[in-house]
Amino acid sequence: MGRKWIAGMVCAVLSGAVSAAPPDSECRRTDTFVETFADGANAGGWTFGFGGEFIDDLRARNKEFLHAPGLDTFYPIAVTSAPSPFTGDWSARRVTSFGVDLATLRYFNTDYRFHSPTLVLLNWMGTPDAPEDDCIVFFQSGLDMPPPNQPSISWVGYAFPVPAESATLPQPNYGDPCPGAFCETCILPGDPDPTGKPCWGVWKGTSCPTLDDFDLTWRTVIENVDQVYVSWLSIEWLSAFAIWDVAFDNPSITTCR
């Protein structure tokens, strides 16, 4: 895919609430772009990064989607990079939400319940080949990933509210003061249910210029989104390598006028 995966330590601030837009920015009309993959189209250049995905319709099903069988990875990540209908200045575009339909056909592991699909936005800071200076914000859905269901395909829709006009990172967190080198974002230490809390967070990289200012990190990313990830697992978590067969459809971005 010509771009690195997210790795390293995560330190985050989060929220289960969405900041309200100021009254003078009230939405009078919304526009939504949906990538349906109809007739083989892929305007966003969505990829899983390994070159094995293809646009499929499962023969008898009249529904085209991006199919990625045989992924050998920690967890699937669908990616679109600039230039794309899903990148750019989300604040100026007045983005209000991002949506996507996901399906897990097969997952060769017994425990999948801690996976929580997550929207991840990156600003490369002008150096797309240097992950250490990336600034990142993400929204963990707080919902389980689609359960494995082969040979059938069961779609699950995920909606991520995006307060792109907010000047500050949505807040507050769930009480974790972010101590030490690793900070759990959406959960407290020892929380048995890591998927149960939707939240915004930031990952600043080791050299992100806005290292100590979460709100500035938020604005830095939301005003220049170079790359969008849709991940089957929150980026603050790790998972064992496994074989996946997944499907991805209808990524959408809604803007306000």
Rosetta blueprint (number, residue, H / E / L):
1 M L
2 G L
3 R L
4 K L
5 W L
6 I L
7 A L
8 G L
9 M L
10 V L
11 C L
12 A L
13 V L
14 L L
15 S L
16 G L
17 A L
18 V L
19 S L
20 A L
21 A L
22 P L
23 P H
24 D H
25 S H
26 E L
27 C L
28 R L
29 R L
30 T E
31 D E
32 T E
33 F E
34 V E
35 E L
36 T L
37 F L
38 A H
39 D H
40 G H
41 A L
42 N L
43 A L
44 G L
45 G L
46 W L
47 T E
48 F L
49 G L
50 F L
51 G L
52 G L
53 E L
54 F E
55 I E
56 D E
57 D L
58 L L
59 R L
60 A L
61 R L
62 N L
63 K L
64 E L
65 F E
66 L E
67 H E
68 A E
69 P E
70 G E
71 L E
72 D E
73 T E
74 F L
75 Y L
76 P L
77 I E
78 A E
79 V E
80 T E
81 S E
82 A L
83 P L
84 S L
85 P L
86 F L
87 T L
88 G E
89 D L
90 W L
91 S L
92 A L
93 R L
94 R L
95 V E
96 T E
97 S E
98 F E
99 G E
100 V E
101 D E
102 L E
103 A E
104 T E
105 L E
106 R E
107 Y E
108 F L
109 N L
110 T L
111 D L
112 Y L
113 R L
114 F L
115 H L
116 S L
117 P L
118 T E
119 L E
120 V E
121 L E
122 L E
123 N E
124 W L
125 M L
126 G L
127 T L
128 P L
129 D L
130 A L
131 P H
132 E H
133 D H
134 D L
135 C E
136 I E
137 V E
138 F E
139 F E
140 Q E
141 S L
142 G L
143 L L
144 D L
145 M L
146 P L
147 P L
148 P L
149 N L
150 Q L
151 P L
152 S L
153 I L
154 S L
155 W L
156 V E
157 G E
158 Y E
159 A E
160 F E
161 P E
162 V L
163 P L
164 A L
165 E L
166 S L
167 A L
168 T L
169 L L
170 P L
171 Q L
172 P L
173 N L
174 Y L
175 G L
176 D L
177 P L
178 C L
179 P L
180 G L
181 A L
182 F L
183 C L
184 E L
185 T L
186 C L
187 I L
188 L L
189 P L
190 G L
191 D L
192 P L
193 D L
194 P L
195 T L
196 G L
197 K L
198 P L
199 C E
200 W E
201 G E
202 V E
203 W E
204 K L
205 G L
206 T L
207 S L
208 C L
209 P L
210 T L
211 L L
212 D L
213 D L
214 F H
215 D H
216 L H
217 T H
218 W H
219 R H
220 T H
221 V H
222 I H
223 E L
224 N L
225 V E
226 D L
227 Q E
228 V E
229 Y E
230 V E
231 S E
232 W L
233 L L
234 S L
235 I L
236 E L
237 W L
238 L L
239 S L
240 A L
241 F L
242 A E
243 I E
244 W E
245 D E
246 V E
247 A E
248 F E
249 D E
250 N E
251 P E
252 S E
253 I E
254 T E
255 T E
256 C E
257 R L
